[in-house]
């Protein structure tokens, strides 16, 4: 299965990631894609004690995944989803987005109602049959 996913992450304390990003405690959403195995990629993120490879791996040493949202699709939607999140939320420049034309793939969720509304729009837009 191919697709794009979102990880809802709780960061209980301020954390410095890779000596580059200082993140305040709070709720974050990370956007990723897995065009060669969506379930395997999400399983990797949920696994403890893995080798750090991506920016998100370093963040997950400090935070915990509260929820996973999958958008199974043959087409890579990561950039589109990230752009929709960027309309409402901000995040650290360059996080998880070095291969895309977006500012970041990590967003601080400071308005849960706005996030839930946006999530509904994402699901509606990208899961139509």
C-alpha positions as CSV (number, residue, x, y, z in Angstrom):
1,X,0.0,0.0,0.0
2,X,1.3,3.5,-0.9
3,X,0.3,6.8,0.5
4,X,0.7,9.8,2.7
5,X,0.4,9.9,6.5
6,X,0.2,12.3,9.4
7,X,1.6,11.6,12.8
8,X,0.1,13.5,15.7
9,X,2.9,13.9,18.3
10,X,2.9,15.1,21.9
11,X,6.0,16.8,23.0
12,X,5.9,17.2,26.8
13,X,9.0,19.3,27.2
14,X,11.0,21.8,25.1
15,X,13.4,19.8,22.9
16,X,16.4,20.6,20.7
17,X,16.4,18.4,17.6
18,X,19.7,17.7,15.8
19,X,21.2,20.9,17.3
20,X,19.1,22.8,14.7
21,X,15.5,23.1,15.8
22,X,14.3,24.1,19.2
23,X,10.7,23.0,19.7
24,X,8.4,24.1,22.5
25,X,6.3,21.6,24.4
26,X,3.0,21.0,22.7
27,X,1.1,19.1,20.0
28,X,2.6,18.7,16.5
29,X,1.6,17.0,13.3
30,X,4.2,15.6,10.9
31,X,3.5,14.9,7.3
32,X,5.2,12.0,5.5
33,X,4.8,9.7,2.5
34,X,5.6,6.1,1.9
35,X,5.4,5.1,-1.8
36,X,7.0,1.7,-1.1
37,X,5.1,0.6,1.9
38,X,2.8,2.8,4.0
39,X,2.2,0.3,6.8
40,X,5.9,-0.6,7.1
41,X,6.8,3.1,7.3
42,X,4.3,3.8,10.0
43,X,5.4,0.6,11.8
44,X,8.9,1.9,11.8
45,X,7.9,5.2,13.3
46,X,6.1,3.3,16.1
47,X,9.0,1.1,16.8
48,X,11.3,1.8,19.8
49,X,15.1,1.6,19.6
50,X,15.5,2.1,15.9
51,X,18.4,3.8,14.2
52,X,17.8,7.5,13.6
53,X,17.6,8.2,9.9
54,X,15.1,10.9,9.3
55,X,14.4,14.2,11.2
56,X,11.2,12.6,12.6
57,X,13.3,9.8,14.2
58,X,15.2,12.4,16.2
59,X,12.0,14.1,17.2
60,X,10.4,10.9,18.3
61,X,13.2,10.4,20.9
62,X,11.6,13.3,22.7
63,X,7.9,13.0,21.9
64,X,5.2,10.3,21.6
65,X,2.8,9.5,18.8
66,X,-0.8,10.0,19.8
67,X,-2.4,9.2,16.5
68,X,-1.7,8.1,13.0
69,X,-3.8,9.2,10.0
70,X,-3.3,7.3,6.7
71,X,-4.3,8.6,3.3
72,X,-3.7,5.5,1.1
73,X,-3.1,6.7,-2.5
74,X,-1.1,5.8,-5.5
75,X,-0.1,9.4,-5.9
76,X,2.3,11.2,-3.6
77,X,0.2,13.8,-1.7
78,X,2.8,14.8,0.9
79,X,3.4,18.3,-0.6
80,X,-0.3,19.0,-1.1
81,X,-1.1,18.0,2.5
82,X,1.8,20.0,3.9
83,X,0.7,23.1,2.0
84,X,-2.9,22.7,3.4
85,X,-1.5,22.5,6.9
86,X,0.8,25.6,6.2
87,X,-2.3,27.7,5.6
88,X,-3.2,27.5,9.3
89,X,-0.1,26.3,11.2
90,X,3.6,27.2,11.4
91,X,6.6,25.0,12.1
92,X,10.4,24.8,12.0
93,X,11.9,25.6,8.6
94,X,13.4,22.7,6.8
95,X,12.1,19.9,9.1
96,X,11.4,16.8,7.1
97,X,11.1,18.7,3.8
98,X,14.4,18.7,2.1
99,X,13.1,16.9,-0.9
100,X,10.0,19.0,-1.3
101,X,9.0,22.6,-2.2
102,X,7.5,23.3,1.2
103,X,8.9,25.2,4.2
104,X,8.4,22.3,6.6
105,X,6.6,19.0,7.2
106,X,6.2,19.6,10.9
107,X,3.5,21.9,12.2
108,X,2.6,23.0,15.7
109,X,-1.1,22.4,16.4
110,X,-2.1,25.4,18.5
111,X,-5.8,25.2,17.6
112,X,-7.4,21.8,17.8
113,X,-10.7,22.8,16.3
114,X,-8.9,24.2,13.2
115,X,-6.8,21.0,13.0
116,X,-9.9,18.8,13.1
117,X,-11.6,20.9,10.5
118,X,-8.6,20.7,8.2
119,X,-8.3,17.0,8.8
120,X,-11.9,16.5,7.7
121,X,-11.1,18.5,4.5
122,X,-8.0,16.4,3.9
123,X,-9.8,13.1,4.2
124,X,-12.7,14.4,2.0
125,X,-10.3,15.8,-0.7
126,X,-7.8,12.9,-0.9
127,X,-9.9,9.8,-0.2
128,X,-12.6,10.2,-2.8
129,X,-13.2,7.0,-4.8
